């Protein structure tokens, strides 16, 4: 009975030390076997490079009250891993680049979570405020300075729009797309306008050429040495007819006033 009584007396001190980043218990050695059952009240898996926690099973440690998972390269804290840890009071996950904390963890009002300051904690913190009441102020670790900050203040200042890492990444991608459109848009618009102008000019020229060809008027042919003209006349129905003319007897007529003779008229 001395063991559990001793632990009950030392737990508040250990919790305080954990908040100051002091190891609460020795790091477990050897390979991590998630099928193994632990009977310890304090488990330290710090620096084991776990990378990720099991997604389909809970840690078999029903008596654990302090769990240290710091410096493991974790990105997610799935609820399934902590589901059976009903006695857990302190969870240390500092020095992990978290981008997801299961919101179900916020229903454990007696659980203190120590993590790096990050917008990934926003949903967890919001649900905790809705589910739990008490004088405790959740804290987070500012990794560059090693100082502890009030989590509520950090989230209000750094995440005013409720931006998580995923949302920030999506906004960054959208911003990049808008930048590309801002650069490419004017170029595409200029090319489109240029194409439309070329089409309009082509239609105008085609219309002018058509009106000339359909008018029945033919360019003048220079007179031959004998004063005879030969021209081909295209009617409005595009029927070709020969036109003959001789100006030898019309010496007084200016060259600008040729006389046209059309057979049959």
Buried (B, 14 or more C-beta within 10 A) or exposed (E): EEEEEEBEEBBEEBBEBBBEBEBBBEEBEEEEEEEEEBEBBBBBBBBBEBEEBBEEEBBBBBBBBBBBBBBBEBBBBBBBBBEBBEEBBBBBBBBBEBBBBBBBBBBBEEBBBBBBBBBBBBBBBBBBEEEBEEEEEBBBBEEEEEEBBEBBEBBEEEBEEEBBBEBBEEEEEEEEEEEEEEEEEEEEEEEEEEEEEEEEEEEEEEEEEEEEEEEEEEEEBEBEEEEEBEBEBBEEEEEEEEBEBBBEEEEEEEEEEBEEEEEEE
